[in-house]
């Protein structure tokens, strides 16, 4: 059975991407065999096509990203992140796969439109793709505060923000996210929507801070990235990394929290939408 599915250039970092890669390897092996039943070969090949074709289809039929987002995605993908960390240019290991990407960016942008948010907080900006996507949906007087610990990553994003008509809505706060949150609390800031995509081991602390203070508006929403963490959260516990275990614990904490309602969307590496309830 033939197929025309394009192979992704970046390494797979989502459950569907990893599944497609593993199925592709299996298909390549069974195609070298002549002793396997034809229906078995067809079923495995179709399973690979179902997995490998999903993300490209979503990309094709989701509203295209803006020119500024395209530039930012290209700049992020061409940076030598490993070299930057080795040379001390970045304060932590970074990689292009940390970018939210087209479909998730447009999803967050749609959420801003749907909630009519005027103030958005992003905990963990990286180079700012998701920040700029959400800023594009904010009204002219809207504000997005983006927390980022790495100055170099922030500079990459700021260079594109400065040339975007929506970039002036973004205010980058450099430093550890928890320290920035404390400053925002002290300043009496409150946000209609919060996007969490930072240190996985601090997710529970970010979440509790938002609920225990006025940072999250009474009718506000929290969006949380990577809540499927490459499938580790539902694989056997012994197969989890430290980040996978941290996200599994976060998901349990959210599920047990009586002050919220939540749903996990199987978008990219998992996106949880959380609503504060009375």
Buried (B, 14 or more C-beta within 10 A) or exposed (E): EEEEBEEBEEEBBBBBBBBBBEBBEEBEEEEEEEEEEEEEBEEBBBBBBEBBBBBEEBBEEBEEBBEBBEBBBEBBBEBEBEEBBEEEBBEEEBBBBBBBBBBBBBBBBBBBEEBEBBBBBBBBBBBBBBBBBBBBBBEEEBBBBBBBBBBBBBBBBBBBBEEBEBBEBBEBBBEEBBEBBEEBBEEEBBBBBBBBBBBBBBBBBBBEBBBEBBBBBEEBBBBBBBBBBBBBBEBEEEEBEEBBBBBBBBBEEBEEBEEBEBEBBEBBBBBBBBBBEE
